[in-house]
């Protein structure tokens, strides 16, 4: 069996499966697509909704201390001044003047090529799993090309943001391989601008939100005034965010329009914020495992103190082993009272809560778990995908593609299959079961083709169970069906009430 991260060209296989089976299409494909934008097809939209619904149920419905909201995508422009996004939501942008390619300076790396202690040139490479190896190989190539004798020193990898003004003209562009065309990095604001109303001038400029979090801070007072929340409590939101990423890449991992699931957990300023941060870190990891991500693919990345934003006390990212490397999936930040203080300052409206214990008004601090639904989707797809050798009914070996999705998030929970299409007794029983299941679960009815083929089709779509209505169903007592499990391919007989009990237990 080949699986997930071990499959060569796994990303290609995933993109192809996603298109073929209607999980994800490139946006506006008939016009050539639009870089950084994607559409979710019929199976994809179900999977994405299920991820989102599981999160909402576990984060909001099943807790007593968290409420949900849904705020507008375009907010008052002052929000983004207060939050710091207008001034500081930037990435360092580098242009190649010859190829017109654009790079993020923190994803572009270079090294001096040093032979016998003397710098003879520079090499560059884009961020990858093996940036150092690529730079070393490029350095060896340059040495050969220039036919310089002597000992080549191991390359020292540096980020383009660290290049000095003297070095920049000497660093080759990754697009052309030639030096002289890269510009010094400049700050590029990633917010999409738009105009609100009929007039297009400076006074009408607004932004598509780059994160959902500010909605929670801006509505903090409304929630406190209109509900009975007491510290500690959280406000959660799921919604679209937009970032004009310089280099959207790795399929839906980094796109320009994406969905976020964020929660702001407000705590007393004197509360043990570190313990609370740890609790949320654990909650988030457990939740990812509960929807089927393998624990072995998860790891933590603690942001070094010197790289933290000044208001952040601690940020830890839950990393996932994607096919293209270990990357951030979920960021859990302790943001102090920065956001509420900023909105208090910019709006002039107090953002406080009354503390019964001290009889004083306090500005709460916040712990923020922020995750992208699309990044979870990709993690789920990558770890669920497998290609296996299996034997058909005649004992011949064939390959099957299977998505081992958790029943919690699988787009279709059960496929109902009458053994034969033209035998009314079978189809009537199958349709009756299908109609009953459909009231509560996403199910499919499939009577087309050989039963083995139908099983394969469902395997590839990640359907955990197939129920076949066969001759034993109609001829033998007990009204049982064949239940076929996707992962083990094992078959057993099951009654209708047992089937409902199984679903009740596994789909939650
Ligand atoms: P990165 O460093 O990867 O750009 P970030 O640290 O800027 O991400 P946050 O601002 O913390 O991301 O956003 C919270 C979460 O939103 C991320 O952990 C990620 O899951 C998701 N996210 C952020 N940017 C994108 C994007 N361009 N496409 C898809 N998901 C994203």
Boltz pocket constraint, residues with backbone or C-beta under 6 A from the ligand:
constraints:
  - pocket:
      binder: B
      contacts: [[A, 210], [A, 211], [A, 243], [A, 245], [A, 252], [A, 253], [A, 254], [A, 255], [A, 256], [A, 257], [A, 258], [A, 259], [A, 260], [A, 328], [A, 329], [A, 330], [A, 331], [A, 370], [A, 371], [A, 372], [A, 373], [A, 374], [A, 375]]
      max_distance: 6.0
